[in-house]
Amino acid sequence: MAQVIALCRSLRSENEQLREQLTVAENDRNRLAERMAAASVRLEQLAAQLPEGNS
């Protein structure tokens, strides 16, 4: 019975650690998505300033 209790505690601890890692990963993903959106806007602005080619 003690082994079952110890295993349960260990799994709960691991689960908490995984939840924390998931939160960090989600925050990183959101931050990177914001940076990509900002870079996209900057590229569109730069592209709009390029002279149009005469073909």
MOBELSUL-V733928 format. One record per backbone hydrogen bond with DSSP energy under -1.0 kcal/mol. NH is the residue of the N-H (numbers start at 1). CO is the residue of the C=O. E is the energy in kcal/mol with one decimal. If there is no record, write none. Layout:
nh:NH co:CO e:E
nh:NH co:CO e:E
//
This chain:
nh:5 co:1 e:-2.1
nh:6 co:2 e:-2.4
nh:7 co:3 e:-2.6
nh:8 co:4 e:-2.5
nh:9 co:5 e:-2.4
nh:10 co:6 e:-2.5
nh:11 co:7 e:-2.8
nh:12 co:8 e:-2.3
nh:13 co:9 e:-2.3
nh:14 co:10 e:-2.5
nh:15 co:11 e:-2.6
nh:16 co:12 e:-2.2
nh:17 co:13 e:-2.2
nh:18 co:14 e:-2.5
nh:19 co:15 e:-2.2
nh:20 co:16 e:-2.1
nh:21 co:17 e:-2.4
nh:22 co:18 e:-2.3
nh:23 co:19 e:-2.2
nh:24 co:20 e:-2.2
nh:25 co:21 e:-2.5
nh:26 co:22 e:-2.6
nh:27 co:23 e:-2.3
nh:28 co:24 e:-2.5
nh:29 co:25 e:-2.5
nh:30 co:26 e:-2.4
nh:31 co:27 e:-2.4
nh:32 co:28 e:-2.7
nh:33 co:29 e:-2.3
nh:34 co:30 e:-2.0
nh:35 co:31 e:-2.1
nh:36 co:32 e:-2.5
nh:37 co:33 e:-2.2
nh:38 co:34 e:-2.2
nh:39 co:35 e:-2.4
nh:40 co:36 e:-2.4
nh:41 co:37 e:-2.1
nh:42 co:38 e:-2.2
nh:43 co:39 e:-2.5
nh:44 co:40 e:-2.3
nh:45 co:41 e:-2.2
nh:46 co:42 e:-2.5
nh:47 co:43 e:-2.8
nh:48 co:44 e:-1.9
//
